[in-house]
């Protein structure tokens, strides 16, 4: 056991934060601490860092805090640099273990320094800049680099992903996973916690509870535990009511009074089961269906150029009814511009961009949520949907966390995140068949985000959205559109699958070769790919002969399509790898290029084979799509 708190009680500012809690760090565990805002997560980190001490408690046996050895602790909080006139290099070399220029420790420190500095998105030239010349966000990054270079036994991180772009966050995830010591972190980035944490401690009701696994594992286990506790509580309450009925029936009968007293004693001896705390998160179990389904193809774009004065990019794609597509890419790549063009808010520069028949759009961005009404939330919502009864309005609002007193608050006094949540509730209640959403969960807490994730999962229409919340993207999107360079790439298997595939390609030495990641104009070829039912007799009895025949034909095509895609991916990787080897070879950079013709000939052969494999895969996709379009019922 590296570090342990036993039966501790902790207060801050005269208020008790944690009561009789246990906490432990085993070896090099990566631990996440989660809980509502103000629950005391940062206070717990300050305790571990030694800035606070446990309250005096006569009940506690022992010191309360123990460690296996003398441990070093480093905490990233609101760190500042004392001397802004120092350069980055001067500041970060203050704690360098090797003072001699040729010391091995200094060499290893410099290697790690370079790795961290470039990993956080800085260029090597910026090492010579003075600290005061960096922005507040950049100084936070530098403070984190300084802390990571110290390599403490227990690394404490409070919101480490603030001020980091998505690429840097992904780099930090990989770094922390490989970090050789223990980490305790607090973060609102649930995807970050899923990718880094091995243990989750939840702080709720002044208590800590330990869960194994990442954030998603914790939520699943908590839901199971709450359901078991709820059932145990209901069983006990039912038994108490039964015993009380027996007591009431017999307590006034002299012959049965001793029997009644025995039942009363039985109730008193029961160990009470606590009623589980409700987290207030609304879960949408049924479907949220559009008022009208709309046409099969929701949006069709051909050689569409988008932008303002000049084109940002050109793309061609088709979006099929029911798809939920997340847009990802660097800031300024054109994601929001594409959403506005698709919604008709700004004109296209060139090309075709058409909506399907009977497609109704629900559009959301942060400006949409700028409401200033003095009406209460209940009145505002009821005026928009007068056909609903007040009870129905309260039920709908309650599902979006506007229950009770929240519904009586004036709209103008809601926070930005609350206004956005109300606006999205209005959109979903109006039931359009095509939602276009730009950063729908900005400024929302985790509870609100999980409510909306549940709602969008229950929604059966089409969604096209931009979000920087990777957990939200994973939960909602069934495909992603990646904006990079002057175009867009389509990946049809979801965000997490995309990341996993991307990492495997990077490990293999080819970060861009990805068989299933195709130009957006080919998206239509695989937009119809779906799970094909197995030819089970029970299933065949449930569907018509025509549907069964279609499923059988699709399965035959898929048996050729999937290996063709794999073959194309393998050859693409081999081409990229060989091209890189040629560029890095000595023969390429010398006058004598004895081996170069041989290597180039091999590359040409591979490229020809790759192009042929792509054509086979492309033809299979077309065949699949043609088969789907022959069935008018799809």
N, C-alpha and C positions, 0 to 999 in steps of 0.2 A: 504494500500500500504506500504510494508516494506521499499522499496528503489526505488528512481525514478530519472532519468536524463531527463531533458526537454530542447529541442532545444540546445543541446550541440555541441561544436566543439572541436576536440582534435587533437593535433599535438605531434609528437615525433621526436627528432633529427632534428628539423627544417622542417619536412615534415608533411603536413596535412594528418591525418589518417581517421578521421570521420568528416563529415560536417553536422551541424544542424540535429542531430539525437536524437531520443527518446529511452529510455530504462527503463524498470521497472521490479521489482521483487515483486510478489504478494504472501504474506504469506510464505509458505514453498515450493514454486515451485522449481522443478529441471530443470535448464535451460542449454541448449547446445548452444554454439556459434560456428558457422561454417563459412568457407570462404576459399578462396585460400591462399596458403602460402604467407606470407608477407602482407596480407590484414590488419592486425592490431588486431588480436584476443587477443594475449597476452597483447598488449598495453591497450586494454579495461579492461582486468582483473586487470592490474596495476592501472588503474584509480579507479576502484571499491575498490581496496585495500588501496587507499589513497596515493600511491607512486607518482601519477601524478595528476595534476589538469586540469580542462577545460581551454581552451583558453579564453582570454578576448574577449567579443563580445558585441558591442553596441546594436545589434539587439535583443539580448536575454532579455526577461523580467523575473526577479526573479533570484535566486541564481544558477539555473542550476541543482544542486544536492540537493535532499531532502530525508529525512528518517523519518519514522513514530515515531521513538524513537532513543535512542542511541544504535546503533547496533555494535556488535563485528564482525570483518572480519578476516578470516584466509586464507592465500594463500599458496598453494604448488607450488613452482617454483623450482629454482635451490638452494634448501636449503642445508646447510652444518651444521655440528655440530662444535661448537667452541672448544670443548675440547674432543679430541679423546681418552684421557686416562680414561674418565668416562665409567662405565659399562652402558649397556642399561637401567637397572633398575634405576640407579642413575639419568640418563638423563630424563627418562620418569616420574619419581616421583618428579621432580623439581616443576611441576605445579599442583601437587595433592592438591585438595581443603581442604582435612582434614589432619591435621598434627598429631592428636592423633591417635595412633594405633587402638583404638576401636571406632573411629568416623564412623558413618554410611556413610558419604560422601566418606571416604577413602575406606570403604568396597565396595561401588558401583563402585568407580574408579578402584579398583583392579579387580573386575569382568569384567569391560569393557576392561581393559588393557589385561587380559588373553584372552578374546574373540578376540580382534584385533590381538594380537601377534600370536596366533595359526592360526587365519584365514588367515594371510598373509604368512603362511607356515613355521614359525619359531617353534622350539621346546622350551619347557619351560627351558631347560638347558642353552639355549643361552642368557637368561636374564642376566647372570653373565659375559658374554663376554664384552670386551672393544669395544667401537665404532670403533676404528681404525682397528680392526680385521675383520670388515665386508667389503665386496666389495662395489663398488660405487652403484650398483643396489640395494644391500641390505640396504645401508644407505638411499637411496631414499624411500624404503619401511618403514624404521624406522621413517623417517621424516613425512611420511603420517600418520603413527600410532600416532605420537606426535600431529599432527594437529587434527586428529579425536578425540583424547582424550580431546582436548580443547573445542570441540563442539561450534564453533563460530556460530553466527546467520546467517552469509553468508559464506559458505565454497567455496573457489575458487580453482579449480583443473586444472592445465595445464598439459595435457597428463598423466593422473594418471595411465594408464594401461601399460606404458613403464616399462620394466624389470619385468613384472608379467607374470606367466604362466597362461594357460587357466583356470585352476581350481581356482586359486586365483582371477582372473578377475571375474569369475562367483560369487565367494563369495562377492567381492566388490560391484557387481551389486545389490545383495540382500541387502547388508548393506546400500547402498546409497538410495535405494528405501524406506527403513524404517527410514532413518535419519530424525530426528524431526525438522530440520531447513532447510533453503534454500541452494541450491547448484547451482553454475555457473561453467560450465566445458568446456574445449576445448579438443577435442580428435579426432584423425584420425580413431579410432575404431568405425565404424558405427554401428556395432551390439551392442556395449556397449552403445552408445547413444540411440539406439532403445529401449534398456531394462531399461534405467534409466531416460531419458529426458521426461518431460511433455510439454516443450516449446522449440522451436528452434529459435534463432536469427541468421539471415544470414547477414554477412558483405560483401557487394558488392558495388563497385563504391562509396566508402566513405559514404555509408548509411547502416542503420540497418533496417531489416524488420522482424517482429515477425510472427511466424507460430505456430499453436497449434499442439501438438503431438510429436512423436519421429522423427528420421531421415527419415524413409521411408515415413511417413505422410508429412513431409516437402517437400521431393522431388516430391511427387505426387501433392501437392497443388501448388508448384512452376511451375510445368509443365503445370497445368491447367491455372494458372494465366498468364503465358507467352503466351500460345496459345490464350487466350481471348484478351490479349493486342496486339498480332500480327494481329488478325483479325480486331480489332478496328483501328489499325494503317493503315492497308491495305485499309479499308473502307474509312478512312479519306483521304488518298492519292488519292484514286480513285475519290472521290468527288472534291478534289482540282484540279485534272487534268481536270475533266469535266467542272468546273467553269472557268479554264484558257482557255479552248477551246472556251467557250462562249465569254470570254473577247476578245480573239484574233479575233474572227469572227466579233464582233460588235464595237470594240473600235474606228475604223476609219470611222464609219457611223454616221454622225451628228444626225440623228433621233434616234439612239440607243446608243449614247455615255453615256447618264445618266444611262441607263440599265447596260452597261458594268462597269461603276464606282460603281454601287450598288453591283455587283457581286464581284468586287475587295474588297470592304468593308466587304462583307460577309466572304471572305477568311481571312482577317485581324482579324475579330472578333472571328474566330474559336480558341478554346482552343487546342493547339497542343497536339496530342497523341504521347508520346515518342516511338521511335522504340525499341522493346525489345532487351536487350542484349543477345547475344547467348552465351551459356556456352561451346560450342565447343565439347560437348560430342556426339560422334557418336552412333547412335542407329541402330542396324541391324534389319530391319523389315522383310526381307525375310529369307529363309532358307539357311544355309551353308551345303550343302549335300556332303558326300564323293564321290569320283570318282566311286568307286564300293562299294556296300553295305556290302559285306562279308557275312559269314555264320551267322546263327541264334545264335549260341553259340560262343562268342568271345574268352573266356578264360575258361579252365577247369582245376582245381587243385584238386588232391586227395591226402590226407595225405602228403601235401607238407611241407617239412622242409626247412626253409630259414635261412641264416646266413653266417658267414665267416668260422672261424675255428670250431665253435660250433653252434648248432641250437639256434636261438632266439625264434622261435615258430613254431608250426605246424598248418596248416589250410587246409580245403577243401572247395571249393566254385565253382560256375559256374556264369559267367557274360554273360548276355543276350545282344544281339544287341540293341543299343539305350539307355542303362542304363548310368547314370551319378552318379558315386559312389565316395563320399568323404571319405578319410581315416583320422580318428582322434585317438588320444591316446597320452600318455606321450612321451617325447623325449627318444629315445633309445628303444622304444617298437618294432621297426622293420618295420615301415611304408615305409621309403625310401628303405630299403633292399628288401621289397616285390615288390615295383615298379621296381627296377633294375632287380630282378629275372624275373618278368613278361615280361620285355622288352628284356630279353636275355643278359643283360650286365654282369651279374654275374651268375655262375651256381647254380642250386638248390643242396641242400645237399642230400635230399632223396625225394621219392614220385614222383608224376606226375604233370607236368605243361605244358599244350599244348594250342597253339593258334588254332582257328578255320580256316577253309579253306578260302583263299583269304582275310585274315586279314592283313591290312597294318598299321604299327605303326608309330605314330609321337611322339617322346620322347623329353621332355624338363626338364632341371634342370638349376641351376645357371651357371654351367660350359658351358652348351650349348650356353649361351648368351655372352660368352667371345669372342667378335669379335674385330679385330684390323685393318680392311680394311681402306685404305685411300680413297676409293671411296665414293661418296655421297650416301645418303640413296636411292635416286632415281636410280642411276646407279647400286648400289648393288642389289636392288630388281629387276630391269629390267633384269640384267644378269641372275638372277635365273629363271625368267619367260619371256623368250624372245618372246614367242608367243603373249604376251600382247602388245598393242600399248602404247605409252607414256601417252596418255590421260587415258587409263584404269589403268595403273600403278599409276598415280597421284590420280585417284579416289579411288583405294584400299588403298593407303597409307594415304589419307585424312581421310578415315573411321577409321584408327588407330592413328589419331592425328599427322600424319606426312605431313601436308599440307603446301603449300607455301614454306617459308624459311626453315622450318624444314626438308623438303625433300632435300634441297641443302646442308645440313650440312654433314661433313665427318662422317662416321660410327664410327671411332676411337674416336671422340670427344663427342659421346653420353654418357649420364650417364648410370649407371648400370641398372636402371629401364627402361630407353629408349631403351637400347639394348635388354632387355628381351621382351619388347613390340614389337620390330621389329622382333625378332626371332619367337614370337608367331604368328605374322601376316604372316610370311613365312610358318609356320606350317599349319595354317588354309587355306592359299591359295593353298597349295599343296594337300589338301583334302584327308588325310588318313582317315581310318574308325575307328581307335582306338587311342585316344590320352592318353598318360601317362605323367602326369605333376607333377613335384615336386616343390612346392612353386612358382607357376607361377606369383604371383603378388607382390613378395618381392620388396621393395624399390620403389614402384610405388605410385603416389599420387592418391587421390580419383577419379579424373576425368579419369585417365588411367584405374583404376580398373573397373569403371562402363562401359567403352567401352568394356573391355574384358568380363565382365559378360554378356553384351548384345550379344557379338559374340558367347560365349559358349552356351548361351540359344538358339541361332539360329542354332547352329551346331546340325545336326541330327544323328551323329555317336555316338560312345561309348567313355566315358571319365572315367578314373581312376586317381584320383589326391589327393595330400596331400597339405593342406593349413592351416596356423594358423589364417587366416582372416575368422572369423566366419560369417561375412556378405556375403562374397564371397561363402562360403560353402552353406549358406542358399539359395542364389540366383541360384546356379548352380546345386547342388547335389539333386537328387531325392531319394537317399538312402545313408546311412552311414555305414562304416565298422569300428567298434570300436576295437582297439588293446589294450588288457589289459592282464596282467599275461602272460601266455604262449600260448594264443590263440586269436582268433578274433571273435567278435560278430557282427551280421548283423541286421540292423534296416531299414526296407523298406519304411518308410514314410517321409523321409526328416529330416534335422538337427533340425529345430525349434520344430517340433513335438516331436522329440526324447528328447530335453531338457525339454519341457513342461511335457512330461510323466515322465521323470526322477525326476523332482521336485515334481510332485504329489506323486510318490512312496516314496520319501524322507519324505514328510510331513506325509504320512501314516505310516512311520516307517520302510520302506523296500526299500532301495535305489537300490537293485540289482534285485528285482522281477519285471520283465517286460515281459508281455505275448508276445508282438510282437518283442522283442529283442531275437534273437535266435542264436544258434551256426552257424558259417559261412557255415558249411557243409549242413545246412538246407536252405541256401539262395536260392538254385535252386528251392526249392519247392514253394517259393513265388515270385520268380523273374518275373513270368508271370502275377502276379496279376495286373489288370488294371481296369479302370472305365468301367463298363458294360453298354452299351446304354440302355435307357429305351425303353420298347416295345411300342413305339408310331407308329401310322400308317404312319405318314409322314416319319419317320426314316426307317420303314420297306420297304417303296417304294424305298428308296435310295440304299439299300444293297440287295445282292442276298439272295435267300431263304436259302442257305447253311450257310451263315454268320449269318442270323437271327436265324437259328436253333442253331448254336454254342453259340451265345449270350444268348439265352434262357436257354440252358443247364448250361452255366457258372453262370447265375443268380441263378438258382436252387441250385447249389453247394455253392455259396456265402452265401445263406440264412442259410446254416448249418455251413459254415466255420467261419463266424464272431462271432456268439454266442459261438462257441466252443473255439475260441481264448480268448474271454472275460472270459469264465468259467475257462479256464486254468490259466489265469492271476490272477483271484480272489483267486483261491485255492493256487497258488504259494505265494501270499501275506499273506494269512492266515497261511500257513506253516512257513514262515519266522518270522511272528509276534509271533506265539506260541513258536517257538524254542527260540526266544530271551527272552520271558517271563520265560521260564523254566530256562534258563541260569542265569537270574537275580533274581530268586525266592530264598527265604530263605531256602526252602526245599532242593534245589540243593546243597547248601553249608553246610548243617548240617548233622549230622549222622542220625537223624530221618527223614526219607523222606516219611512221611505219604501220602502226596498228589502227590508225584512224579510219581508213577506207573500210576495213573489215567491220569495225564497230558501227559505222554509218550504214553499211549495207544491212547489218542486223537490225538496226533501228527502222530502216525503211520497210523491211519484212514485217516487223512487229506492227508498224503503223497501218500497213495494208491489211493485216489480219484483224487489227482493232476496228478499222473502218467496215470491214465485211461483217464482223460480229455486231457492230452497231446497227447495220442495215437489217440483219436478221431480227434483232431485238425490236427495232423500229417497226418492221413489218408485223411482228407478233402483236405489238401494241395496237396497230391499226386494225388488225383482224379482230382483236378483243373488242375494240370500240365499235366496229361495224356490227358485230354480233349483238352488242347491247342495244344499238340504235335500231336494229330490226324489230325489237320488241317494243311496241308502242306503249306498253304499260309501265316502262321504266321512267 
